[in-house]
Amino acid sequence: MKLLSVQINRLKQWHKPGLLCIGDAAHAMSPAGGVGINLAIQDAVAAANMLPSALRVGSETGPLLAAIQQRREFPVRVIQTIQARIHKASLNFLGTPKKAHAPWQMRAFLHFPGLQRTLGRWLGLGVRPEHIHTPAKSAMH
C-alpha cells in the first residue's frame, strides 16, 4: 500500500529571467476534480499567446512573464480553494463512521440537467479559459 501525499501550493513568483514555471512546477494541484492538466495547458496557451513576438525580436520578457503569472494566478487560486474544500470534506468523511452524503447544495445542483452541463463545461474549460491566438484566426474576426 502506498500513501498519496497531496499538496496544494504555488510559487510566489513563477518566473526568473529566461524561465517561466507553469503547471505543477508553478502550482501543485490536488488530483481532486482532475483539473490540474487543464490548468497546465491553459498556462501554456497563455504563454504561447503572450511571448512569441517578444522572443522573435529579442525583447525583454520579464514584464511578459509577470503578466502571464498575473493572468493565470486567479484561476489557479480559485481551483485550489475548491480543491482544499474538497480535501477538508474528505477528511471529515474519513473521520466519521456515519454514511457520507454530498452537501445539499450539490445534490440540488445535480437535479438540474442544464446545470450539470454547465458545471462540466466550467471544470473542463476553467475559470479563465485560454484560446490560441493565431494570425489566421485573428483575420477571420
C-alpha positions as CSV (number, residue, x, y, z in Angstrom):
1,M,0.0,0.0,0.0
2,K,1.2,3.5,-0.8
3,L,0.1,6.7,0.8
4,L,-0.5,9.5,-1.7
5,S,0.9,12.8,-0.3
6,V,-1.3,15.6,-1.7
7,Q,-0.1,19.2,-1.6
8,I,-1.9,22.3,-2.8
9,N,0.6,25.1,-3.1
10,R,2.0,27.6,-5.5
11,L,5.2,29.6,-6.0
12,K,5.2,33.3,-5.0
13,Q,6.9,34.1,-8.3
14,W,6.6,31.8,-11.3
15,H,9.4,33.4,-13.3
16,K,13.0,34.5,-13.3
17,P,15.0,35.9,-16.3
18,G,14.7,33.3,-19.1
19,L,12.5,30.9,-17.0
20,L,8.7,30.6,-16.7
21,C,7.3,27.8,-14.4
22,I,3.8,26.6,-15.4
23,G,1.6,23.8,-14.4
24,D,2.7,21.8,-11.4
25,A,6.1,23.5,-11.4
26,A,4.3,26.8,-10.6
27,H,1.3,25.5,-8.7
28,A,0.9,22.0,-7.3
29,M,-2.7,20.8,-7.7
30,S,-4.6,18.1,-5.9
31,P,-6.0,15.2,-8.0
32,A,-9.4,16.3,-6.8
33,G,-11.5,17.1,-9.9
34,G,-8.8,16.0,-12.3
35,V,-8.2,19.6,-13.5
36,G,-4.5,20.0,-12.9
37,I,-3.7,19.2,-16.5
38,N,-6.3,21.7,-17.7
39,L,-4.6,24.5,-15.8
40,A,-1.2,23.4,-17.0
41,I,-2.4,23.5,-20.6
42,Q,-4.1,26.9,-20.1
43,D,-0.8,28.2,-18.6
44,A,1.0,27.1,-21.7
45,V,-1.6,28.6,-24.0
46,A,-1.4,32.0,-22.2
47,A,2.4,31.9,-22.5
48,A,2.2,30.9,-26.2
49,N,-0.1,33.8,-26.9
50,M,1.9,36.4,-25.0
51,L,5.6,35.6,-25.6
52,P,6.3,34.9,-29.3
53,S,6.5,38.4,-30.6
54,A,8.9,39.5,-27.8
55,L,11.0,36.3,-28.4
56,R,11.1,36.9,-32.1
57,V,12.7,40.3,-31.8
58,G,14.8,39.6,-28.7
59,S,12.9,41.9,-26.4
60,E,12.9,41.8,-22.6
61,T,10.5,39.2,-21.5
62,G,10.5,39.9,-17.7
63,P,7.3,42.0,-17.8
64,L,5.6,39.5,-20.0
65,L,6.5,36.6,-17.7
66,A,5.0,38.6,-14.8
67,A,1.9,39.3,-16.9
68,I,1.4,35.6,-17.6
69,Q,1.6,34.8,-13.9
70,Q,-0.8,37.7,-13.1
71,R,-3.3,36.4,-15.7
72,R,-3.1,32.7,-14.6
73,E,-2.8,33.1,-10.8
74,F,-6.5,34.0,-10.3
75,P,-7.9,30.8,-11.9
76,V,-5.3,28.7,-10.0
77,R,-6.3,30.3,-6.7
78,V,-10.0,29.6,-7.4
79,I,-9.4,26.0,-8.2
80,Q,-7.0,25.4,-5.4
81,T,-9.6,26.9,-2.9
82,I,-12.2,24.5,-4.2
83,Q,-9.8,21.6,-4.0
84,A,-8.9,22.5,-0.4
85,R,-12.5,22.4,0.5
86,I,-13.0,19.0,-1.2
87,H,-10.0,17.7,0.8
88,K,-11.4,19.1,4.0
89,A,-14.7,17.4,3.3
90,S,-12.9,14.1,2.5
91,L,-11.0,14.2,5.8
92,N,-14.3,14.9,7.7
93,F,-15.8,11.9,5.9
94,L,-12.9,9.7,6.8
95,G,-13.1,10.7,10.4
96,T,-16.8,9.9,10.9
97,P,-18.3,6.4,11.0
98,K,-21.7,7.5,9.6
99,K,-22.7,7.3,5.9
100,A,-21.4,10.3,3.9
101,H,-23.7,12.4,1.9
102,A,-22.9,15.1,-0.7
103,P,-23.8,18.6,0.6
104,W,-27.4,19.6,-0.1
105,Q,-26.2,22.3,-2.5
106,M,-24.5,19.7,-4.7
107,R,-27.5,17.3,-4.5
108,A,-29.8,20.1,-5.5
109,F,-27.5,21.2,-8.3
110,L,-27.3,17.7,-9.8
111,H,-31.1,17.6,-10.2
112,F,-30.9,20.2,-13.0
113,P,-29.6,18.8,-16.3
114,G,-28.6,22.2,-17.7
115,L,-26.6,22.9,-14.5
116,Q,-24.8,19.6,-14.8
117,R,-23.6,20.5,-18.3
118,T,-22.6,24.0,-17.1
119,L,-20.5,22.5,-14.2
120,G,-18.8,20.1,-16.6
121,R,-18.0,22.9,-19.0
122,W,-16.7,25.0,-16.2
123,L,-14.5,22.2,-14.9
124,G,-13.2,21.5,-18.4
125,L,-12.6,25.0,-19.6
126,G,-11.7,26.6,-16.3
127,V,-12.3,29.9,-14.5
128,R,-10.5,31.9,-17.3
129,P,-10.4,29.8,-20.5
130,E,-7.4,30.4,-22.7
131,H,-7.6,30.1,-26.5
132,I,-4.8,30.0,-29.0
133,H,-4.4,33.3,-30.9
134,T,-3.1,32.8,-34.5
135,P,-2.8,35.3,-37.3
136,A,-5.3,33.3,-39.4
137,K,-7.8,33.2,-36.5
138,S,-7.4,36.9,-35.9
139,A,-8.0,37.7,-39.6
140,M,-11.3,35.8,-39.5
141,H,-12.7,38.0,-36.7
